[in-house]
Amino acid sequence: RPHIHSRTMDTKEDFSTPEASGNQDVELYYPRKCSATNRLIAAKDHASVQINIGHVDSNGSYTNEYSTFALCGYIRFKGRADDAINRLAAEAGLMRAMSSFPHPAKTNVEEKE
């Protein structure tokens, strides 16, 4: 199951630079995982994206909360990013599953009859 981050916009994160022994500054690299495939996203994967999807209330107003999803370049290259985002959003409770919507071709055929 992919790891889903939920945050609020009011969250203050500490981005202070960590120091190694001897007062040397150390850069930290935090690897990300693809939310769709659960694979590590390499530092050189320049096609990868990280998307924040805002939460809305029953009136459609933004609630200052969002969920973060990361997609690797492989998923985007294969053209599966839109399906992955739909599946992840449905699992997070942000939308209904795509299978709950009627198929457009089937509804058009029924209207013509």
Residue pairs with C-beta under 8 A, 6 or more apart in sequence:
1 91
2 33
2 34
2 35
2 36
2 38
2 69
2 88
2 91
3 33
3 35
4 35
4 67
4 68
4 69
4 88
4 91
4 92
5 67
5 68
6 65
6 66
6 67
6 68
6 92
7 65
7 66
7 68
8 64
8 65
9 64
9 65
9 66
10 64
17 25
17 26
18 25
18 26
18 28
19 25
19 26
20 26
29 43
31 40
31 41
31 43
32 40
32 41
32 48
32 50
32 70
33 39
33 40
33 41
33 70
34 40
34 41
34 48
34 70
34 71
34 72
34 74
34 75
35 69
35 70
35 71
35 84
35 88
36 71
36 72
36 75
36 80
36 81
36 84
36 87
36 88
37 72
37 74
37 75
39 72
39 74
41 48
41 70
41 72
45 72
45 73
46 73
47 72
47 73
47 76
47 77
48 70
48 71
48 72
48 73
48 76
49 70
49 71
49 76
49 81
50 68
50 69
50 70
50 71
51 68
51 69
51 70
51 71
51 85
52 66
52 67
52 68
53 66
53 67
53 68
53 69
53 85
53 89
53 94
54 62
54 63
54 65
54 66
55 62
55 63
55 65
55 66
55 67
55 94
56 62
56 63
57 63
67 89
67 92
67 94
69 85
69 88
71 81
71 84
71 85
75 81
75 84
83 98
86 95
86 98
87 97
87 98
89 95
90 96
90 97
90 98
